[in-house]
Amino acid sequence: MFVRVKSTPNSPRKSVQIVHSERINGKVKQKIIKYIGVANDENELEELKLFAHSIKTKLENDGVLPLYSVEEIEKLANQAHETHREKTTQKEQTKQQKNIETDKNTHPINNQDDEPINREDYAVNLLDMMEEDRVVKGIHDVYGKLYHEMGFDKLLAHSSANKTSIRVLKEIVLARIANPDSKKASVEMLQEKFGIHLDVKQVYRMMDKLDERHIVKLNTLVLNQTKSLLNDTIDVIYFDATTLYFESFSQDDDSFDSEDDTTHNAIKKNGYSKDGKFNQPQVVLALLVTKQGLPVGYKAFSGDTFDGHTLIPSLKEIEQSFDVDNIVYVADSGMFNRENLQEFNNHPNMSYIVGARPKSMKQSIKDKILEMEDYEAINEDTKVKTIKYEGKKLLVSYSKQRAKKDKFEREKAITKLKAKLEQSSSVKSQLSNSGYKKYLRLEPSDDNKEQEQSNKKANSPLNNSNNHKDKSSSCDLSIVLNEEKIKADEAWDGIKGIITNNTSLSNEELIHQYANLWQVEESFRITKHDLKIRPIYHWKPSRVRAHLAISFMAYSLVRHLEYRVKLLYNLSSTKIKSEGYSY
């Protein structure tokens, strides 16, 4: 972001703008952020430039907690003055006292005769001033205190980490909350905004000490703090997984090895990307939260791991390491597969609610789902029915609002598909269609249809050369809408399925518990967007895991503070970050 002065041809007028540069498709393009005004002479130009720089500074610092509040300036100045006085020797104090007495006799200050004060005696040369002390205020007061309350200051204790690594970990975690960026940029920000001096090498040494033992300890600390905040009443845990991409195009191979990382630790792999970064390697992050959105734990998997294979390992770690039982686990339909359901059956104490995929079930079950006569209404919008499914309960719900949404989304997509087909119905032009390409089908082009009909008429043993020619032209295909598929899909508008082994919850409670999965989605939004956990710039698997641990610590602090504040005020994490320091 910079201030740009643009001249008007054949005119003394000059416009002042705040401009941001960004690279798009390999080319640098400039976007005007704010138009400041037009200057007619050099004096006006200088004033506009000064005004623009002040606005630019405010825009750059938007969302970053200030070092001091206005009310604290005088108090902090007095504290610094007292510290300076304590460092002054008795001899210097006596000398200063004599000078003060002499000054009083020569230049009385605030005397009763109202004698004018000679201000030249109190002039200060700013070049002679030096910093005696600095007090950091702002984000450290709030999140720093919570950092200690959650026990994060003891995470690296009783290990090979020294005091420097313990301090560096705290500063990097708080920096991710204040203004998330790369480790190098965080070090520069801490020095510029908060007066905290770190070396980026110290940061990397600290990250190398955050091994798997510390990650297990971190999960335990977070779980215990969450349980304490909720009076040990965690009855529902929500689970989901997402992908985080790297700022790289090369993945770890199976022969990955170094001093700190062995083959089985390779984590940077290509896989199905939920961010649409299919040409970049990624890591899969599984997250568990309570119904209040508070963190329970997390686990990282290599980027080529299927979502459905992350559920059971994460729950086993919770069950074995964290001593949690009698909890209902809730996950979306991405976790619905036979392996997971069978694993749940092997753990009878595990109660679960998992999203089903009704349209992928066998035909006899689908027929029962689409029989709408025996659905029972639970409110004006929703009606439900239960079906036995492999010894478990399949709860199917139909919602009028959801049906309207499904219909709207489908018709919107079909309108776009029709517009593309009108432009070109060739196979090549439609290969990039995604999402609703299930509504497309291949068929011979009009020219090829006529050719096929003539082939049938001319199909005889005496026409071998023509047959060969016609066969080569039969590859001329076009894409058209599959009207039968569209009509069949309409029957599923508004229908959603849930698989559960819990018999104690009512249908209404099951639907409510499953609907609360938005808590995990919001948690991923916080980690991805607010804390900018992606893209990942590290390449060593150990440092990738350390980066995820640091981000999880920051996320835990944000969520815990948000929950505590919400007990009094309804403020989001972003609102707390930008304004919460003022109350």
Order of alpha helices (4+ residues) and beta strands (2+ residues): beta-beta-beta-alpha-alpha-alpha-alpha-alpha-alpha-alpha-alpha-beta-beta-beta-alpha-beta-alpha-beta-alpha-beta-beta-beta-alpha-beta-alpha-alpha-beta-alpha-beta-alpha-alpha-alpha-alpha
